[in-house]
Amino acid sequence: MRSIGVSNLDVYVTGRCNYKCEYCYGEQDCAPDMSLQTYQRALDFATYIGAKNIQMCGGEPLVCKNFK
């Protein structure tokens, strides 16, 4: 495995959310969800370059159809 100094990776899963919090900007300019294959390639690459911690974040990752 090759390391180029990347230890943490934040994966923005989706901008969609099932809550409507006043302070949230979640659905503003929301890009379409990536395919599961695209996420897999990104996570494989992150592992390849040495990322040890991967955080799934976004609006609400569990509303993304690819992660059910």
Solvent accessible surface area in square Angstrom, and as a share of the most:
residue,aa,sasa,rsa
1,M,168,0.75
2,R,131,0.48
3,S,82,0.53
4,I,96,0.49
5,G,71,0.68
6,V,48,0.28
7,S,58,0.37
8,N,99,0.51
9,L,54,0.27
10,D,97,0.50
11,V,13,0.07
12,Y,121,0.46
13,V,3,0.02
14,T,3,0.02
15,G,1,0.01
16,R,92,0.34
17,C,26,0.16
18,N,100,0.51
19,Y,142,0.54
20,K,165,0.70
21,C,58,0.35
22,E,178,0.80
23,Y,186,0.71
24,C,64,0.38
25,Y,161,0.61
26,G,10,0.09
27,E,91,0.41
28,Q,133,0.59
29,D,151,0.78
30,C,55,0.33
31,A,73,0.57
32,P,123,0.77
33,D,39,0.20
34,M,81,0.36
35,S,52,0.33
36,L,89,0.44
37,Q,118,0.53
38,T,41,0.24
39,Y,4,0.01
40,Q,100,0.44
41,R,157,0.57
42,A,45,0.35
43,L,42,0.21
44,D,77,0.40
45,F,120,0.50
46,A,5,0.04
47,T,69,0.40
48,Y,110,0.42
49,I,20,0.10
50,G,5,0.05
51,A,10,0.08
52,K,144,0.61
53,N,89,0.46
54,I,71,0.36
55,Q,109,0.48
56,M,72,0.32
57,C,37,0.22
58,G,27,0.26
59,G,23,0.22
60,E,45,0.20
61,P,30,0.19
62,L,131,0.65
63,V,32,0.18
64,C,0,0.00
65,K,154,0.65
66,N,37,0.19
67,F,68,0.28
68,K,187,0.79
